[in-house]
Amino acid sequence: MYETFGAGRQDDDSYGFRLFVPDKGKDPAQYVRGGDCKITEVRVVGDFQNVVDAARQNWDYGGGLVMTEQAQPTQSAHLASPLFPGGA
């Protein structure tokens, strides 16, 4: 499961980012410490932003790609960025 996290090529040959976010509230069997996740938003910024959308500026947090939560079979969650075509 963990090998799919980080930046890289996705199953459909696009590129994107995946971030694992432990959440005791979603899977109490896996996590014995800590509380509920307090993250409200994660954005991905870098020198690729204007490739995804020419109107975006690189390294601009306001124009960063907002990651969205995706459910996982283990009941743990991860965040994924919008995908962009290969070669970006």
PDB file of N, CA, C and O in Angstrom:
ATOM      1  N   MET A   1       0.809  -1.191   0.000  1.00  0.00           N
ATOM      2  CA  MET A   1       0.000   0.000   0.000  1.00  0.00           C
ATOM      3  C   MET A   1       0.857   1.263   0.000  1.00  0.00           C
ATOM      4  O   MET A   1       0.566   2.192  -0.753  1.00  0.00           O
ATOM      5  N   TYR A   2       1.885   1.323   0.806  1.00  0.00           N
ATOM      6  CA  TYR A   2       2.679   2.542   0.949  1.00  0.00           C
ATOM      7  C   TYR A   2       3.502   2.872  -0.293  1.00  0.00           C
ATOM      8  O   TYR A   2       3.897   4.024  -0.476  1.00  0.00           O
ATOM      9  N   GLU A   3       3.763   1.904  -1.134  1.00  0.00           N
ATOM     10  CA  GLU A   3       4.577   2.161  -2.321  1.00  0.00           C
ATOM     11  C   GLU A   3       3.876   3.080  -3.326  1.00  0.00           C
ATOM     12  O   GLU A   3       4.528   3.590  -4.238  1.00  0.00           O
ATOM     13  N   THR A   4       2.590   3.301  -3.185  1.00  0.00           N
ATOM     14  CA  THR A   4       1.870   4.181  -4.111  1.00  0.00           C
ATOM     15  C   THR A   4       1.835   5.630  -3.635  1.00  0.00           C
ATOM     16  O   THR A   4       1.297   6.486  -4.337  1.00  0.00           O
ATOM     17  N   PHE A   5       2.392   5.928  -2.467  1.00  0.00           N
ATOM     18  CA  PHE A   5       2.349   7.287  -1.947  1.00  0.00           C
ATOM     19  C   PHE A   5       3.550   8.093  -2.420  1.00  0.00           C
ATOM     20  O   PHE A   5       4.594   7.539  -2.762  1.00  0.00           O
ATOM     21  N   GLY A   6       3.382   9.405  -2.432  1.00  0.00           N
ATOM     22  CA  GLY A   6       4.426  10.308  -2.893  1.00  0.00           C
ATOM     23  C   GLY A   6       4.087  10.814  -4.282  1.00  0.00           C
ATOM     24  O   GLY A   6       2.951  10.696  -4.741  1.00  0.00           O
ATOM     25  N   ALA A   7       5.075  11.372  -4.938  1.00  0.00           N
ATOM     26  CA  ALA A   7       4.890  11.890  -6.289  1.00  0.00           C
ATOM     27  C   ALA A   7       5.287  10.818  -7.282  1.00  0.00           C
ATOM     28  O   ALA A   7       6.242  10.074  -7.055  1.00  0.00           O
ATOM     29  N   GLY A   8       4.559  10.739  -8.376  1.00  0.00           N
ATOM     30  CA  GLY A   8       4.966   9.791  -9.393  1.00  0.00           C
ATOM     31  C   GLY A   8       3.880   9.431 -10.374  1.00  0.00           C
ATOM     32  O   GLY A   8       2.778   9.979 -10.362  1.00  0.00           O
ATOM     33  N   ARG A   9       4.235   8.485 -11.225  1.00  0.00           N
ATOM     34  CA  ARG A   9       3.329   8.013 -12.272  1.00  0.00           C
ATOM     35  C   ARG A   9       2.226   7.168 -11.652  1.00  0.00           C
ATOM     36  O   ARG A   9       2.475   6.331 -10.784  1.00  0.00           O
ATOM     37  N   GLN A  10       1.011   7.402 -12.112  1.00  0.00           N
ATOM     38  CA  GLN A  10      -0.153   6.674 -11.631  1.00  0.00           C
ATOM     39  C   GLN A  10      -0.462   5.519 -12.582  1.00  0.00           C
ATOM     40  O   GLN A  10       0.188   5.368 -13.616  1.00  0.00           O
ATOM     41  N   ASP A  11      -1.444   4.719 -12.232  1.00  0.00           N
ATOM     42  CA  ASP A  11      -1.797   3.548 -13.035  1.00  0.00           C
ATOM     43  C   ASP A  11      -2.203   3.907 -14.462  1.00  0.00           C
ATOM     44  O   ASP A  11      -2.017   3.100 -15.373  1.00  0.00           O
ATOM     45  N   ASP A  12      -2.752   5.098 -14.671  1.00  0.00           N
ATOM     46  CA  ASP A  12      -3.201   5.496 -16.011  1.00  0.00           C
ATOM     47  C   ASP A  12      -2.140   6.286 -16.782  1.00  0.00           C
ATOM     48  O   ASP A  12      -2.462   6.936 -17.776  1.00  0.00           O
ATOM     49  N   ASP A  13      -0.871   6.238 -16.332  1.00  0.00           N
ATOM     50  CA  ASP A  13       0.277   6.925 -16.945  1.00  0.00           C
ATOM     51  C   ASP A  13       0.254   8.437 -16.773  1.00  0.00           C
ATOM     52  O   ASP A  13       1.097   9.121 -17.354  1.00  0.00           O
ATOM     53  N   SER A  14      -0.667   8.980 -16.007  1.00  0.00           N
ATOM     54  CA  SER A  14      -0.615  10.393 -15.651  1.00  0.00           C
ATOM     55  C   SER A  14       0.288  10.508 -14.426  1.00  0.00           C
ATOM     56  O   SER A  14       0.739   9.499 -13.885  1.00  0.00           O
ATOM     57  N   TYR A  15       0.548  11.721 -13.997  1.00  0.00           N
ATOM     58  CA  TYR A  15       1.346  11.948 -12.803  1.00  0.00           C
ATOM     59  C   TYR A  15       0.489  12.598 -11.736  1.00  0.00           C
ATOM     60  O   TYR A  15      -0.448  13.333 -12.047  1.00  0.00           O
ATOM     61  N   GLY A  16       0.803  12.335 -10.499  1.00  0.00           N
ATOM     62  CA  GLY A  16       0.057  12.928  -9.405  1.00  0.00           C
ATOM     63  C   GLY A  16       0.790  12.720  -8.093  1.00  0.00           C
ATOM     64  O   GLY A  16       1.912  12.213  -8.074  1.00  0.00           O
ATOM     65  N   PHE A  17       0.164  13.108  -7.009  1.00  0.00           N
ATOM     66  CA  PHE A  17       0.733  13.017  -5.674  1.00  0.00           C
ATOM     67  C   PHE A  17      -0.250  12.293  -4.768  1.00  0.00           C
ATOM     68  O   PHE A  17      -1.459  12.508  -4.856  1.00  0.00           O
ATOM     69  N   ARG A  18       0.266  11.440  -3.903  1.00  0.00           N
ATOM     70  CA  ARG A  18      -0.575  10.759  -2.912  1.00  0.00           C
ATOM     71  C   ARG A  18       0.102  10.874  -1.555  1.00  0.00           C
ATOM     72  O   ARG A  18       1.309  10.670  -1.426  1.00  0.00           O
ATOM     73  N   LEU A  19      -0.678  11.196  -0.569  1.00  0.00           N
ATOM     74  CA  LEU A  19      -0.197  11.415   0.783  1.00  0.00           C
ATOM     75  C   LEU A  19      -1.024  10.571   1.738  1.00  0.00           C
ATOM     76  O   LEU A  19      -2.252  10.649   1.720  1.00  0.00           O
ATOM     77  N   PHE A  20      -0.375   9.765   2.573  1.00  0.00           N
ATOM     78  CA  PHE A  20      -1.069   8.946   3.555  1.00  0.00           C
ATOM     79  C   PHE A  20      -1.341   9.788   4.786  1.00  0.00           C
ATOM     80  O   PHE A  20      -0.449  10.471   5.287  1.00  0.00           O
ATOM     81  N   VAL A  21      -2.574   9.741   5.275  1.00  0.00           N
ATOM     82  CA  VAL A  21      -2.967  10.485   6.469  1.00  0.00           C
ATOM     83  C   VAL A  21      -3.571   9.502   7.464  1.00  0.00           C
ATOM     84  O   VAL A  21      -4.720   9.091   7.298  1.00  0.00           O
ATOM     85  N   PRO A  22      -2.820   9.118   8.496  1.00  0.00           N
ATOM     86  CA  PRO A  22      -3.377   8.211   9.506  1.00  0.00           C
ATOM     87  C   PRO A  22      -4.581   8.852  10.184  1.00  0.00           C
ATOM     88  O   PRO A  22      -4.586  10.054  10.452  1.00  0.00           O
ATOM     89  N   ASP A  23      -5.581   8.059  10.454  1.00  0.00           N
ATOM     90  CA  ASP A  23      -6.784   8.581  11.079  1.00  0.00           C
ATOM     91  C   ASP A  23      -7.363   7.525  12.010  1.00  0.00           C
ATOM     92  O   ASP A  23      -8.018   6.581  11.568  1.00  0.00           O
ATOM     93  N   LYS A  24      -7.116   7.695  13.292  1.00  0.00           N
ATOM     94  CA  LYS A  24      -7.591   6.742  14.301  1.00  0.00           C
ATOM     95  C   LYS A  24      -9.110   6.602  14.265  1.00  0.00           C
ATOM     96  O   LYS A  24      -9.638   5.530  14.559  1.00  0.00           O
ATOM     97  N   GLY A  25      -9.805   7.658  13.913  1.00  0.00           N
ATOM     98  CA  GLY A  25     -11.258   7.614  13.831  1.00  0.00           C
ATOM     99  C   GLY A  25     -11.767   6.703  12.724  1.00  0.00           C
ATOM    100  O   GLY A  25     -12.877   6.179  12.815  1.00  0.00           O
ATOM    101  N   LYS A  26     -10.965   6.506  11.676  1.00  0.00           N
ATOM    102  CA  LYS A  26     -11.386   5.652  10.565  1.00  0.00           C
ATOM    103  C   LYS A  26     -10.940   4.209  10.742  1.00  0.00           C
ATOM    104  O   LYS A  26     -11.602   3.294  10.251  1.00  0.00           O
ATOM    105  N   ASP A  27      -9.830   3.992  11.437  1.00  0.00           N
ATOM    106  CA  ASP A  27      -9.333   2.629  11.623  1.00  0.00           C
ATOM    107  C   ASP A  27      -8.646   2.511  12.979  1.00  0.00           C
ATOM    108  O   ASP A  27      -7.417   2.498  13.047  1.00  0.00           O
ATOM    109  N   PRO A  28      -9.426   2.424  14.065  1.00  0.00           N
ATOM    110  CA  PRO A  28      -8.844   2.401  15.410  1.00  0.00           C
ATOM    111  C   PRO A  28      -7.954   1.192  15.662  1.00  0.00           C
ATOM    112  O   PRO A  28      -7.127   1.235  16.572  1.00  0.00           O
ATOM    113  N   ALA A  29      -8.089   0.123  14.899  1.00  0.00           N
ATOM    114  CA  ALA A  29      -7.249  -1.055  15.103  1.00  0.00           C
ATOM    115  C   ALA A  29      -5.801  -0.804  14.700  1.00  0.00           C
ATOM    116  O   ALA A  29      -4.897  -1.457  15.220  1.00  0.00           O
ATOM    117  N   GLN A  30      -5.569   0.123  13.793  1.00  0.00           N
ATOM    118  CA  GLN A  30      -4.208   0.372  13.308  1.00  0.00           C
ATOM    119  C   GLN A  30      -3.463   1.419  14.119  1.00  0.00           C
ATOM    120  O   GLN A  30      -2.232   1.429  14.132  1.00  0.00           O
ATOM    121  N   TYR A  31      -4.182   2.292  14.790  1.00  0.00           N
ATOM    122  CA  TYR A  31      -3.541   3.415  15.463  1.00  0.00           C
ATOM    123  C   TYR A  31      -3.952   3.440  16.925  1.00  0.00           C
ATOM    124  O   TYR A  31      -5.139   3.516  17.243  1.00  0.00           O
ATOM    125  N   VAL A  32      -2.976   3.376  17.804  1.00  0.00           N
ATOM    126  CA  VAL A  32      -3.277   3.327  19.228  1.00  0.00           C
ATOM    127  C   VAL A  32      -3.045   4.672  19.918  1.00  0.00           C
ATOM    128  O   VAL A  32      -3.469   4.860  21.059  1.00  0.00           O
ATOM    129  N   ARG A  33      -2.389   5.593  19.252  1.00  0.00           N
ATOM    130  CA  ARG A  33      -2.133   6.915  19.833  1.00  0.00           C
ATOM    131  C   ARG A  33      -2.663   7.992  18.911  1.00  0.00           C
ATOM    132  O   ARG A  33      -2.938   7.749  17.736  1.00  0.00           O
ATOM    133  N   GLY A  34      -2.798   9.157  19.450  1.00  0.00           N
ATOM    134  CA  GLY A  34      -3.231  10.296  18.651  1.00  0.00           C
ATOM    135  C   GLY A  34      -4.736  10.405  18.591  1.00  0.00           C
ATOM    136  O   GLY A  34      -5.465   9.512  19.024  1.00  0.00           O
ATOM    137  N   GLY A  35      -5.177  11.504  18.050  1.00  0.00           N
ATOM    138  CA  GLY A  35      -6.605  11.758  17.949  1.00  0.00           C
ATOM    139  C   GLY A  35      -7.047  11.841  16.509  1.00  0.00           C
ATOM    140  O   GLY A  35      -6.368  11.362  15.601  1.00  0.00           O
ATOM    141  N   ASP A  36      -8.189  12.453  16.317  1.00  0.00           N
ATOM    142  CA  ASP A  36      -8.720  12.622  14.979  1.00  0.00           C
ATOM    143  C   ASP A  36      -7.830  13.559  14.170  1.00  0.00           C
ATOM    144  O   ASP A  36      -7.189  14.456  14.717  1.00  0.00           O
ATOM    145  N   CYS A  37      -7.802  13.341  12.887  1.00  0.00           N
ATOM    146  CA  CYS A  37      -7.024  14.170  11.979  1.00  0.00           C
ATOM    147  C   CYS A  37      -7.585  15.595  11.972  1.00  0.00           C
ATOM    148  O   CYS A  37      -8.797  15.785  11.881  1.00  0.00           O
ATOM    149  N   LYS A  38      -6.719  16.579  12.067  1.00  0.00           N
ATOM    150  CA  LYS A  38      -7.139  17.981  12.093  1.00  0.00           C
ATOM    151  C   LYS A  38      -6.810  18.709  10.780  1.00  0.00           C
ATOM    152  O   LYS A  38      -7.015  19.918  10.674  1.00  0.00           O
ATOM    153  N   ILE A  39      -6.306  17.983   9.793  1.00  0.00           N
ATOM    154  CA  ILE A  39      -5.957  18.603   8.515  1.00  0.00           C
ATOM    155  C   ILE A  39      -7.245  19.018   7.803  1.00  0.00           C
ATOM    156  O   ILE A  39      -8.178  18.224   7.683  1.00  0.00           O
ATOM    157  N   THR A  40      -7.290  20.252   7.336  1.00  0.00           N
ATOM    158  CA  THR A  40      -8.462  20.721   6.601  1.00  0.00           C
ATOM    159  C   THR A  40      -8.189  20.835   5.105  1.00  0.00           C
ATOM    160  O   THR A  40      -9.115  20.740   4.299  1.00  0.00           O
ATOM    161  N   GLU A  41      -6.929  21.039   4.728  1.00  0.00           N
ATOM    162  CA  GLU A  41      -6.598  21.159   3.308  1.00  0.00           C
ATOM    163  C   GLU A  41      -5.097  20.964   3.122  1.00  0.00           C
ATOM    164  O   GLU A  41      -4.290  21.388   3.949  1.00  0.00           O
ATOM    165  N   VAL A  42      -4.747  20.316   2.022  1.00  0.00           N
ATOM    166  CA  VAL A  42      -3.348  20.175   1.619  1.00  0.00           C
ATOM    167  C   VAL A  42      -3.272  20.574   0.154  1.00  0.00           C
ATOM    168  O   VAL A  42      -4.085  20.138  -0.660  1.00  0.00           O
ATOM    169  N   ARG A  43      -2.296  21.402  -0.173  1.00  0.00           N
ATOM    170  CA  ARG A  43      -2.071  21.820  -1.562  1.00  0.00           C
ATOM    171  C   ARG A  43      -0.675  21.395  -1.984  1.00  0.00           C
ATOM    172  O   ARG A  43       0.263  21.413  -1.186  1.00  0.00           O
ATOM    173  N   VAL A  44      -0.551  21.014  -3.244  1.00  0.00           N
ATOM    174  CA  VAL A  44       0.734  20.641  -3.814  1.00  0.00           C
ATOM    175  C   VAL A  44       1.213  21.808  -4.658  1.00  0.00           C
ATOM    176  O   VAL A  44       0.505  22.270  -5.553  1.00  0.00           O
ATOM    177  N   VAL A  45       2.426  22.285  -4.369  1.00  0.00           N
ATOM    178  CA  VAL A  45       2.991  23.400  -5.127  1.00  0.00           C
ATOM    179  C   VAL A  45       4.347  22.986  -5.689  1.00  0.00           C
ATOM    180  O   VAL A  45       5.028  22.130  -5.126  1.00  0.00           O
ATOM    181  N   GLY A  46       4.727  23.599  -6.799  1.00  0.00           N
ATOM    182  CA  GLY A  46       6.021  23.293  -7.395  1.00  0.00           C
ATOM    183  C   GLY A  46       6.178  23.977  -8.734  1.00  0.00           C
ATOM    184  O   GLY A  46       5.426  24.886  -9.086  1.00  0.00           O
ATOM    185  N   ASP A  47       7.180  23.517  -9.476  1.00  0.00           N
ATOM    186  CA  ASP A  47       7.475  24.144 -10.764  1.00  0.00           C
ATOM    187  C   ASP A  47       6.676  23.523 -11.909  1.00  0.00           C
ATOM    188  O   ASP A  47       7.041  23.685 -13.073  1.00  0.00           O
ATOM    189  N   PHE A  48       5.607  22.826 -11.594  1.00  0.00           N
ATOM    190  CA  PHE A  48       4.747  22.177 -12.580  1.00  0.00           C
ATOM    191  C   PHE A  48       3.374  22.843 -12.678  1.00  0.00           C
ATOM    192  O   PHE A  48       2.570  22.476 -13.535  1.00  0.00           O
ATOM    193  N   GLN A  49       3.103  23.802 -11.821  1.00  0.00           N
ATOM    194  CA  GLN A  49       1.752  24.363 -11.736  1.00  0.00           C
ATOM    195  C   GLN A  49       1.302  25.009 -13.045  1.00  0.00           C
ATOM    196  O   GLN A  49       0.141  24.877 -13.430  1.00  0.00           O
ATOM    197  N   ASN A  50       2.216  25.711 -13.737  1.00  0.00           N
ATOM    198  CA  ASN A  50       1.809  26.346 -14.993  1.00  0.00           C
ATOM    199  C   ASN A  50       1.679  25.327 -16.119  1.00  0.00           C
ATOM    200  O   ASN A  50       1.111  25.649 -17.162  1.00  0.00           O
ATOM    201  N   VAL A  51       2.184  24.114 -15.944  1.00  0.00           N
ATOM    202  CA  VAL A  51       1.975  23.056 -16.930  1.00  0.00           C
ATOM    203  C   VAL A  51       0.563  22.502 -16.789  1.00  0.00           C
ATOM    204  O   VAL A  51      -0.094  22.200 -17.785  1.00  0.00           O
ATOM    205  N   VAL A  52       0.100  22.371 -15.550  1.00  0.00           N
ATOM    206  CA  VAL A  52      -1.250  21.884 -15.293  1.00  0.00           C
ATOM    207  C   VAL A  52      -2.275  22.896 -15.802  1.00  0.00           C
ATOM    208  O   VAL A  52      -3.288  22.526 -16.395  1.00  0.00           O
ATOM    209  N   ASP A  53      -2.000  24.167 -15.563  1.00  0.00           N
ATOM    210  CA  ASP A  53      -2.911  25.238 -15.971  1.00  0.00           C
ATOM    211  C   ASP A  53      -2.058  26.482 -16.224  1.00  0.00           C
ATOM    212  O   ASP A  53      -1.418  26.995 -15.306  1.00  0.00           O
ATOM    213  N   ALA A  54      -2.048  26.963 -17.458  1.00  0.00           N
ATOM    214  CA  ALA A  54      -1.192  28.100 -17.837  1.00  0.00           C
ATOM    215  C   ALA A  54      -1.477  29.345 -17.016  1.00  0.00           C
ATOM    216  O   ALA A  54      -0.617  30.220 -16.917  1.00  0.00           O
ATOM    217  N   ALA A  55      -2.665  29.449 -16.424  1.00  0.00           N
ATOM    218  CA  ALA A  55      -3.013  30.621 -15.614  1.00  0.00           C
ATOM    219  C   ALA A  55      -2.392  30.570 -14.220  1.00  0.00           C
ATOM    220  O   ALA A  55      -2.377  31.579 -13.515  1.00  0.00           O
ATOM    221  N   ARG A  56      -1.876  29.401 -13.813  1.00  0.00           N
ATOM    222  CA  ARG A  56      -1.270  29.269 -12.480  1.00  0.00           C
ATOM    223  C   ARG A  56       0.190  29.714 -12.517  1.00  0.00           C
ATOM    224  O   ARG A  56       0.854  29.614 -13.549  1.00  0.00           O
ATOM    225  N   GLN A  57       0.675  30.201 -11.387  1.00  0.00           N
ATOM    226  CA  GLN A  57       2.083  30.556 -11.250  1.00  0.00           C
ATOM    227  C   GLN A  57       2.782  29.457 -10.460  1.00  0.00           C
ATOM    228  O   GLN A  57       2.237  28.935  -9.488  1.00  0.00           O
ATOM    229  N   ASN A  58       3.980  29.115 -10.881  1.00  0.00           N
ATOM    230  CA  ASN A  58       4.761  28.111 -10.164  1.00  0.00           C
ATOM    231  C   ASN A  58       5.090  28.586  -8.755  1.00  0.00           C
ATOM    232  O   ASN A  58       5.298  29.777  -8.521  1.00  0.00           O
ATOM    233  N   TRP A  59       5.131  27.665  -7.845  1.00  0.00           N
ATOM    234  CA  TRP A  59       5.487  27.882  -6.443  1.00  0.00           C
ATOM    235  C   TRP A  59       4.536  28.838  -5.728  1.00  0.00           C
ATOM    236  O   TRP A  59       4.925  29.472  -4.747  1.00  0.00           O
ATOM    237  N   ASP A  60       3.303  28.949  -6.201  1.00  0.00           N
ATOM    238  CA  ASP A  60       2.309  29.813  -5.585  1.00  0.00           C
ATOM    239  C   ASP A  60       1.320  28.951  -4.810  1.00  0.00           C
ATOM    240  O   ASP A  60       0.586  28.161  -5.402  1.00  0.00           O
ATOM    241  N   TYR A  61       1.300  29.102  -3.487  1.00  0.00           N
ATOM    242  CA  TYR A  61       0.410  28.275  -2.657  1.00  0.00           C
ATOM    243  C   TYR A  61      -1.051  28.480  -3.036  1.00  0.00           C
ATOM    244  O   TYR A  61      -1.809  27.512  -3.094  1.00  0.00           O
ATOM    245  N   GLY A  62      -1.458  29.709  -3.293  1.00  0.00           N
ATOM    246  CA  GLY A  62      -2.845  29.986  -3.648  1.00  0.00           C
ATOM    247  C   GLY A  62      -3.291  29.264  -4.908  1.00  0.00           C
ATOM    248  O   GLY A  62      -4.468  28.934  -5.052  1.00  0.00           O
ATOM    249  N   GLY A  63      -2.362  29.017  -5.818  1.00  0.00           N
ATOM    250  CA  GLY A  63      -2.677  28.298  -7.052  1.00  0.00           C
ATOM    251  C   GLY A  63      -2.277  26.842  -7.000  1.00  0.00           C
ATOM    252  O   GLY A  63      -2.264  26.157  -8.022  1.00  0.00           O
ATOM    253  N   GLY A  64      -1.950  26.366  -5.807  1.00  0.00           N
ATOM    254  CA  GLY A  64      -1.540  24.968  -5.653  1.00  0.00           C
ATOM    255  C   GLY A  64      -2.677  24.002  -5.928  1.00  0.00           C
ATOM    256  O   GLY A  64      -3.851  24.362  -5.838  1.00  0.00           O
ATOM    257  N   LEU A  65      -2.315  22.775  -6.263  1.00  0.00           N
ATOM    258  CA  LEU A  65      -3.304  21.740  -6.533  1.00  0.00           C
ATOM    259  C   LEU A  65      -3.861  21.245  -5.205  1.00  0.00           C
ATOM    260  O   LEU A  65      -3.119  20.729  -4.369  1.00  0.00           O
ATOM    261  N   VAL A  66      -5.149  21.398  -5.014  1.00  0.00           N
ATOM    262  CA  VAL A  66      -5.789  20.980  -3.771  1.00  0.00           C
ATOM    263  C   VAL A  66      -5.966  19.461  -3.804  1.00  0.00           C
ATOM    264  O   VAL A  66      -6.550  18.911  -4.738  1.00  0.00           O
ATOM    265  N   MET A  67      -5.459  18.801  -2.779  1.00  0.00           N
ATOM    266  CA  MET A  67      -5.592  17.356  -2.682  1.00  0.00           C
ATOM    267  C   MET A  67      -6.962  17.011  -2.108  1.00  0.00           C
ATOM    268  O   MET A  67      -7.489  17.736  -1.264  1.00  0.00           O
ATOM    269  N   THR A  68      -7.533  15.907  -2.566  1.00  0.00           N
ATOM    270  CA  THR A  68      -8.847  15.473  -2.095  1.00  0.00           C
ATOM    271  C   THR A  68      -8.719  14.113  -1.414  1.00  0.00           C
ATOM    272  O   THR A  68      -7.855  13.309  -1.765  1.00  0.00           O
ATOM    273  N   GLU A  69      -9.575  13.872  -0.453  1.00  0.00           N
ATOM    274  CA  GLU A  69      -9.545  12.607   0.275  1.00  0.00           C
ATOM    275  C   GLU A  69     -10.153  11.498  -0.563  1.00  0.00           C
ATOM    276  O   GLU A  69     -11.173  11.685  -1.226  1.00  0.00           O
ATOM    277  N   GLN A  70      -9.509  10.339  -0.521  1.00  0.00           N
ATOM    278  CA  GLN A  70     -10.020   9.155  -1.198  1.00  0.00           C
ATOM    279  C   GLN A  70     -10.013   8.005  -0.211  1.00  0.00           C
ATOM    280  O   GLN A  70      -9.003   7.744   0.442  1.00  0.00           O
ATOM    281  N   ALA A  71     -11.129   7.325  -0.105  1.00  0.00           N
ATOM    282  CA  ALA A  71     -11.242   6.191   0.821  1.00  0.00           C
ATOM    283  C   ALA A  71     -10.351   5.043   0.352  1.00  0.00           C
ATOM    284  O   ALA A  71     -10.103   4.875  -0.842  1.00  0.00           O
ATOM    285  N   GLN A  72      -9.877   4.262   1.313  1.00  0.00           N
ATOM    286  CA  GLN A  72      -9.024   3.110   1.029  1.00  0.00           C
ATOM    287  C   GLN A  72      -9.670   1.853   1.599  1.00  0.00           C
ATOM    288  O   GLN A  72     -10.473   1.940   2.527  1.00  0.00           O
ATOM    289  N   PRO A  73      -9.332   0.693   1.059  1.00  0.00           N
ATOM    290  CA  PRO A  73      -9.924  -0.559   1.550  1.00  0.00           C
ATOM    291  C   PRO A  73      -9.677  -0.819   3.032  1.00  0.00           C
ATOM    292  O   PRO A  73     -10.485  -1.480   3.685  1.00  0.00           O
ATOM    293  N   THR A  74      -8.576  -0.311   3.569  1.00  0.00           N
ATOM    294  CA  THR A  74      -8.245  -0.541   4.970  1.00  0.00           C
ATOM    295  C   THR A  74      -8.986   0.404   5.898  1.00  0.00           C
ATOM    296  O   THR A  74      -8.799   0.357   7.113  1.00  0.00           O
ATOM    297  N   GLN A  75      -9.827   1.263   5.333  1.00  0.00           N
ATOM    298  CA  GLN A  75     -10.551   2.292   6.069  1.00  0.00           C
ATOM    299  C   GLN A  75      -9.661   3.461   6.456  1.00  0.00           C
ATOM    300  O   GLN A  75     -10.149   4.427   7.043  1.00  0.00           O
ATOM    301  N   SER A  76      -8.389   3.405   6.149  1.00  0.00           N
ATOM    302  CA  SER A  76      -7.534   4.566   6.331  1.00  0.00           C
ATOM    303  C   SER A  76      -7.724   5.455   5.113  1.00  0.00           C
ATOM    304  O   SER A  76      -8.166   4.979   4.067  1.00  0.00           O
ATOM    305  N   ALA A  77      -7.407   6.703   5.227  1.00  0.00           N
ATOM    306  CA  ALA A  77      -7.608   7.619   4.110  1.00  0.00           C
ATOM    307  C   ALA A  77      -6.276   8.086   3.563  1.00  0.00           C
ATOM    308  O   ALA A  77      -5.259   8.042   4.256  1.00  0.00           O
ATOM    309  N   HIS A  78      -6.283   8.524   2.338  1.00  0.00           N
ATOM    310  CA  HIS A  78      -5.135   9.244   1.814  1.00  0.00           C
ATOM    311  C   HIS A  78      -5.643  10.388   0.968  1.00  0.00           C
ATOM    312  O   HIS A  78      -6.802  10.404   0.553  1.00  0.00           O
ATOM    313  N   LEU A  79      -4.776  11.336   0.718  1.00  0.00           N
ATOM    314  CA  LEU A  79      -5.114  12.488  -0.101  1.00  0.00           C
ATOM    315  C   LEU A  79      -4.441  12.317  -1.447  1.00  0.00           C
ATOM    316  O   LEU A  79      -3.308  11.841  -1.518  1.00  0.00           O
ATOM    317  N   ALA A  80      -5.119  12.696  -2.508  1.00  0.00           N
ATOM    318  CA  ALA A  80      -4.560  12.606  -3.841  1.00  0.00           C
ATOM    319  C   ALA A  80      -4.730  13.945  -4.554  1.00  0.00           C
ATOM    320  O   ALA A  80      -5.742  14.628  -4.394  1.00  0.00           O
ATOM    321  N   SER A  81      -3.720  14.305  -5.342  1.00  0.00           N
ATOM    322  CA  SER A  81      -3.814  15.531  -6.114  1.00  0.00           C
ATOM    323  C   SER A  81      -4.584  15.268  -7.389  1.00  0.00           C
ATOM    324  O   SER A  81      -4.758  14.116  -7.786  1.00  0.00           O
ATOM    325  N   PRO A  82      -5.045  16.324  -8.035  1.00  0.00           N
ATOM    326  CA  PRO A  82      -5.562  16.150  -9.384  1.00  0.00           C
ATOM    327  C   PRO A  82      -4.425  15.598 -10.242  1.00  0.00           C
ATOM    328  O   PRO A  82      -3.261  15.934 -10.024  1.00  0.00           O
ATOM    329  N   LEU A  83      -4.753  14.772 -11.193  1.00  0.00           N
ATOM    330  CA  LEU A  83      -3.737  14.159 -12.038  1.00  0.00           C
ATOM    331  C   LEU A  83      -3.457  15.052 -13.240  1.00  0.00           C
ATOM    332  O   LEU A  83      -4.327  15.798 -13.688  1.00  0.00           O
ATOM    333  N   PHE A  84      -2.242  14.969 -13.751  1.00  0.00           N
ATOM    334  CA  PHE A  84      -1.921  15.708 -14.960  1.00  0.00           C
ATOM    335  C   PHE A  84      -1.194  14.774 -15.907  1.00  0.00           C
ATOM    336  O   PHE A  84      -0.573  13.806 -15.465  1.00  0.00           O
ATOM    337  N   PRO A  85      -1.261  15.048 -17.211  1.00  0.00           N
ATOM    338  CA  PRO A  85      -0.750  14.121 -18.222  1.00  0.00           C
ATOM    339  C   PRO A  85       0.724  13.825 -18.078  1.00  0.00           C
ATOM    340  O   PRO A  85       1.476  14.602 -17.489  1.00  0.00           O
ATOM    341  N   GLY A  86       1.129  12.687 -18.626  1.00  0.00           N
ATOM    342  CA  GLY A  86       2.536  12.298 -18.612  1.00  0.00           C
ATOM    343  C   GLY A  86       3.409  13.352 -19.260  1.00  0.00           C
ATOM    344  O   GLY A  86       2.972  14.066 -20.162  1.00  0.00           O
ATOM    345  N   GLY A  87       4.632  13.446 -18.801  1.00  0.00           N
ATOM    346  CA  GLY A  87       5.574  14.396 -19.337  1.00  0.00           C
ATOM    347  C   GLY A  87       5.501  15.771 -18.714  1.00  0.00           C
ATOM    348  O   GLY A  87       6.263  16.662 -19.090  1.00  0.00           O
ATOM    349  N   ALA A  88       4.592  15.963 -17.761  1.00  0.00           N
ATOM    350  CA  ALA A  88       4.453  17.285 -17.133  1.00  0.00           C
ATOM    351  C   ALA A  88       5.567  17.528 -16.151  1.00  0.00           C
ATOM    352  O   ALA A  88       5.618  18.587 -15.525  1.00  0.00           O
TER     353      ALA A  88
END
